[in-house]
Amino acid sequence: MLKLIARKLIQGVMMIFIVSAVTFALLSFAGGDALTSLRDNPQISDETIENLRRVYGLDQPVTVRYGNWLKDAVVGEMGESMYFRVPVSSIVASRFMSTFFLGIAALGIAVLISSVLSIAAARYRTRALSRVIEFIVFLTASTPRIVLALFSLAIVAQITAANVDAASAAGFWLAALALAAPLISIFLAQFHDALSSTMNEDFIQLARAKGLSETAIVVRHAIRAALNPVLTVFGLSLGGILGGSVIVESVLGRQGLGTLMVSAVRGRDLPLVMGIVLVTSAAVWIGNTLAEILQAVNDRRVRE
């Protein structure tokens, strides 16, 4: 287990370094910066803009600026947002919690629906239930998040007209459901297939021969054996949640990391973009590491 954690730690450091370096380089070579728009103001001279560029270090080479940012990031200093004029750490922390709770709710919805339907299908083995699962997988996989977000927006608008207080809670859960839809298709397909295959294994037949009920067989034996593919998908789904939050939060007007990233990129606010990239990369790494640790706990073969 310690080797696994050490390996994931090294991978995490390398991933964050590569992602941050590539992001910094792409934004730097894209042309323009947060002060470019000031040139459209006739009251601000070119000399003033150049002085501001020196103050913010924008006149230095890309490698020097990235080195300075990396040195500060290592000690937890992410600088100041050039657009909002506040420390990057404070605004990213507040927006991260909003997206974090939305993502947790989306994961909870996806896991709950997938678990209930997959366990029921393994327990009762009816063709009708299998058809329902296939339809849900097809529907959630093929419906774009933006369509679900627009549909949720229409519902929230109707609720707001009747009860403003109820609209806030409804907006959160509808946003979580829109974010969860692709996860439901992945989790449900993986867990249903894994449980169906597991129910045909020899140790399941042995449990039946011992006289255990189907419910006991599924709960005590089949679920644990079929869990590893779901844990793998769980680790990989975190990036999809963060990516999907851009669409869902933008459409529904939620103040999270998704909308913050859009504003930061549009404003060429490099310190803010890098702060978001650093936090999201770390979050994805933590999620993947947690998924692998749970796999190792669930299956001793992973630890060997």
LOLOMI-840069 format. One record per residue (C-alpha): y, z negated, x negated; residue in one letter. Coordinates in steps of 0.5 Angstrom, whole numbers, plus 500, padded with zeros to 3 digits. Layout:
    Y    Z    X  koldren
    Y    Z    X        A
...
end
This chain:
    Y    Z    X  koldren
  500  500  500        M
  505  498  494        L
  503  505  491        K
  505  508  498        L
  512  505  498        I
  513  506  491        A
  512  514  492        R
  516  514  499        K
  522  511  495        L
  522  516  490        I
  521  521  495        Q
  527  518  499        G
  532  518  493        V
  530  525  491        M
  531  528  498        M
  538  524  499        I
  540  527  492        F
  538  534  493        I
  541  534  501        V
  547  531  499        S
  548  536  493        A
  547  542  497        V
  551  540  502        T
  557  538  498        F
  556  545  494        A
  556  549  501        L
  562  546  504        L
  566  546  497        S
  564  554  496        F
  566  555  504        A
  573  556  502        G
  579  551  504        G
  579  544  505        D
  582  539  510        A
  589  540  507        L
  588  548  508        T
  591  547  515        S
  598  544  513        L
  600  551  510        R
  601  553  517        D
  606  548  518        N
  613  551  515        P
  616  544  514        Q
  611  542  509        I
  612  546  502        S
  606  548  497        D
  608  543  492        E
  607  538  497        T
  600  540  499        I
  598  541  491        E
  600  534  490        N
  596  532  496        L
  590  536  493        R
  591  532  486        R
  591  525  490        V
  585  526  494        Y
  582  530  487        G
  581  536  491        L
  584  540  485        D
  578  538  480        Q
  571  542  479        P
  566  541  484        V
  561  538  479        T
  566  533  478        V
  568  531  485        R
  560  531  487        Y
  559  526  481        G
  565  521  483        N
  562  521  490        W
  555  520  488        L
  558  514  483        K
  561  511  489        D
  556  512  494        A
  551  508  490        V
  555  502  490        V
  556  503  498        G
  563  506  498        E
  564  513  502        M
  571  513  501        G
  576  515  507        E
  576  520  512        S
  581  525  511        M
  582  526  519        Y
  581  520  522        F
  585  516  516        R
  579  510  516        V
  574  508  512        P
  568  513  513        V
  563  507  513        S
  566  504  519        S
  567  510  523        I
  560  512  521        V
  557  506  523        A
  560  505  530        S
  557  512  531        R
  551  511  528        F
  549  506  533        M
  551  510  539        S
  546  515  537        T
  541  510  534        F
  540  507  541        F
  540  514  545        L
  534  516  540        G
  530  510  541        I
  531  511  548        A
  529  518  548        A
  523  516  543        L
  521  511  548        G
  521  516  554        I
  517  521  550        A
  512  516  548        V
  511  513  555        L
  510  519  558        I
  505  522  553        S
  501  516  553        S
  500  515  560        V
  498  522  562        L
  494  523  555        S
  490  516  557        I
  489  518  564        A
  487  525  562        A
  482  522  557        A
  479  516  562        R
  478  521  568        Y
  477  528  565        R
  480  532  572        T
  482  539  571        R
  488  538  576        A
  491  532  571        L
  489  537  565        S
  493  543  569        R
  499  538  570        V
  499  536  563        I
  499  543  561        E
  505  545  565        F
  509  539  563        I
  508  541  556        V
  510  548  557        F
  516  546  561        L
  519  541  556        T
  517  546  550        A
  521  552  553        S
  527  549  557        T
  533  549  552        P
  536  542  550        R
  543  545  552        I
  540  547  559        V
  538  540  560        L
  544  537  558        A
  548  541  563        L
  544  539  568        F
  545  532  566        S
  552  533  566        L
  552  536  573        A
  548  530  576        I
  553  525  572        V
  559  528  575        A
  556  527  582        Q
  555  520  581        I
  562  519  578        T
  565  521  584        A
  561  516  588        A
  560  510  583        N
  564  510  576        V
  560  504  574        D
  553  507  575        A
  555  514  572        A
  555  510  565        S
  548  508  565        A
  546  514  569        A
  549  518  563        G
  546  515  558        F
  539  515  561        W
  540  523  563        L
  542  524  556        A
  536  520  553        A
  531  525  557        L
  535  531  555        A
  534  529  548        L
  526  527  549        A
  524  533  553        A
  522  537  546        P
  519  531  544        L
  515  530  550        I
  512  537  549        S
  510  535  542        I
  507  528  543        F
  503  530  549        L
  500  536  546        A
  498  532  540        Q
  496  526  543        F
  492  529  549        H
  488  534  544        D
  487  528  539        A
  484  524  545        L
  480  529  548        S
  477  531  541        S
  475  523  540        T
  472  522  547        M
  466  527  544        N
  465  524  538        E
  459  520  536        D
  462  513  536        F
  464  514  543        I
  457  516  545        Q
  454  510  542        L
  460  506  546        A
  457  509  552        R
  450  507  550        A
  452  500  550        K
  454  500  557        G
  462  499  556        L
  466  502  561        S
  470  508  560        E
  477  504  560        T
  474  500  555        A
  472  506  551        I
  479  509  551        V
  483  503  550        V
  479  499  544        R
  476  505  541        H
  479  512  542        A
  486  511  542        I
  486  508  535        R
  482  514  532        A
  487  519  536        A
  493  516  533        L
  494  518  526        N
  496  525  529        P
  501  522  533        V
  504  518  528        L
  505  524  524        T
  509  527  529        V
  513  521  530        F
  515  521  523        G
  517  529  523        L
  521  528  530        S
  527  524  527        L
  530  530  524        G
  529  533  531        G
  533  528  535        I
  539  528  530        L
  539  535  531        G
  539  535  538        G
  544  530  539        S
  549  535  537        V
  548  539  543        I
  547  533  548        V
  552  529  545        E
  557  535  545        S
  556  537  552        V
  556  530  555        L
  562  528  551        G
  558  522  548        R
  561  519  542        Q
  555  519  537        G
  554  522  530        L
  553  529  533        G
  560  530  536        T
  562  526  529        L
  559  531  525        M
  562  537  529        V
  569  534  528        S
  568  533  521        A
  565  540  519        V
  571  543  523        R
  576  539  520        G
  573  540  513        R
  573  533  512        D
  568  532  506        L
  568  525  505        P
  566  524  513        L
  561  530  512        V
  558  527  506        M
  557  520  509        G
  554  523  516        I
  549  526  511        V
  548  520  507        L
  546  516  513        V
  542  521  517        T
  538  523  511        S
  536  515  510        A
  535  515  517        A
  530  520  517        V
  527  518  510        W
  526  511  513        I
  522  514  519        G
  518  518  515        N
  516  512  511        T
  515  508  517        L
  510  513  520        A
  506  513  514        E
  505  506  513        I
  503  505  520        L
  498  511  519        Q
  495  507  513        A
  495  500  517        V
  491  504  523        N
  486  508  518        D
  484  505  511        R
  482  512  509        R
  490  514  508        V
  490  508  503        R
  485  510  499        E
end
